[in-house]
Amino acid sequence: MSGSNLLKLVVSLGVVLAAGGIAALATTRATPTWYQTLKKPSFNPPNWLFGPAWTVLYLLMAVAAWFVWKQGIGAAGVKLALAVFLVQLVLNALWSIFFFGLRSPLAGLVDIVALWLAIIATIILFFRVSVPAGVLLLPYIVWVTFAAVLNAAVFHLNR
């Protein structure tokens, strides 16, 4: 791996993990308090599962972004793919701020719908630039689909 590609990988990891860190700050403060008081559906996973799942997903996202970026910023579709990727990353971090930080399942639900659409757009754009990058995002859309259903159920049960 060239020094340039290694730097791109490190930056990709740093940016994605920073977004994950912002999300974690909002989440960890509310999980032992407010979140415990919510009614949750029977399919709600145990709390301990979310940290490892998101860690793996953030790593997959970072590597996917790196696969796209290493094609060269001037290559066809790279700038747009990375721009949409950054939009979905911001929406990802905002979900935790809305749902946990603001304690608003409704705001979280609105955000996660936008996030889901942005991830779909990112996957399509990533596939056009790098098939492995698109494939790496498939577990992410599956998890966010599940999270959206869970968010909707929590909102419904706690209205």
N, C-alpha and C positions, 0 to 999 in steps of 0.2 A: 504494500500500500504506500502510495506516495505521501509525502509530508502534507501536501495540499488536501488530499482526501482524508488523511487522519485528522487534520484540523476541522474539516467539515463534519466529520463524525462527532468529534468532541463538542463542537458548537451545537450540532443537532441534539445531542444528548443533554447538553446544558440548558438549552431553550425549553425542551420538552419537560425535563425534570423540574425546571423552575416553575413551569405552569402547574405541574403536579404538586409541588411544594406549596404553592398558593392555595390550591384546592384542599390540600391536607390541613393547612392552618384553619380554614373555615370549618372543616369537618371535625377535627379532633376536639374543638371547643364545645361543639353541640352534641356530639355522639353520646357522651356519658350523662348528659342532662336532658335537654329538650327532646332529642331523637328517641330516647328510651320511653318517653311518655306517649309517643304516637301509637295509634293502632296501626298494625301492619298486616298485610295479607299472609296467608299460610305459606306462600312460596318465597317469603322473604328469607334470603340467605343469612347465615350467622354473621355477626359483625366482623369477626376475624378474617373472613374470606375477602372482604373488600380491599384491604391493603395489598395482599399478594397479587390479587387479580389486576388491580390498577398498576402496580409496579411492572408487571409483565406487559400490560398494554402500553404503558408509556415507553418502555424500552422498544417494543415493536414499532410504535409510532416514530420514534427517533431514528431507528434504522431505516424505516421506509422513507422518511424525509431525506436521509443521507443518500439512499439509492437514487433518488430523483436529483438531488443537488449535485451529486458527483458526475452527472451527465453534462454538467456545465450550465451556468446560468443563462448563457446565450442560446442553448439548445432549444429546439421547438417545444413549447408547452411547459418548460421548466418554471419560468417566472410565475405564470398563472397557477400552476399546480402548487407551488410553494406559498403563494399568496392565499389561496383558498385553504391550504393546510393551516396557516397561521390564524385565519379567521376561525376555523373549527377549534383550534387550540385555545383561543380566547373564550369561545363559547363553552368549552369544556371547563375551564377554570371558573367562569361565571356561574355555571350550574351549582357548584359547591357553595359559592358566595350567596346565591339566591336561596337555595334550598336550606342549607345549614346556617350560613351567616345571618341571613335575614329571616330565617325560620319560616320560609314561604314555599310550601309544596306547589302552589299555583305558579309562582314565578319560576320555580325549577322546572315545572312541566312545560311552560311556554319556551323556556330556554332549551330544554332537551329536544323539543321538536325542531327548533332551528339548528341545534347541534346535529341531530340525525340527518337532516337535509344537507348540511355542510359536509358531514362525513361521506355521504353518498357522492357528492360532487368531488370531494377529494379523492375518493377511490377511483372514480371514472378518470379523473385527470392523471392520477398516479399510474394507472394501468396504461395510459397512452404514452407515458414517458418510460416506465420501467415496470414490467410485469411482476417481478418480485416485490416491488414497493406496493403495488396494488394488493397482492396476496397477503402481505404482512398486515394490512389494515382490515382484513376480513374478520378476525376475532374481535376487533374493536367495534365494528358495526353490530355484530351479534350481541356483544355485551351491552352496548348502548341501547339496542332495541329492548333487551330485557330490562335495563334500568329505566327506560321510558315507561314500560308497562308497570313496573314496580312503583315509580313516581306517581303515575296516574292512579294506581290502587291506593297508595298512601293519601293522596289528595282526596279521593272519594271517601275513604274511611274516616277522614278527620275533618270533613266539612262542617 
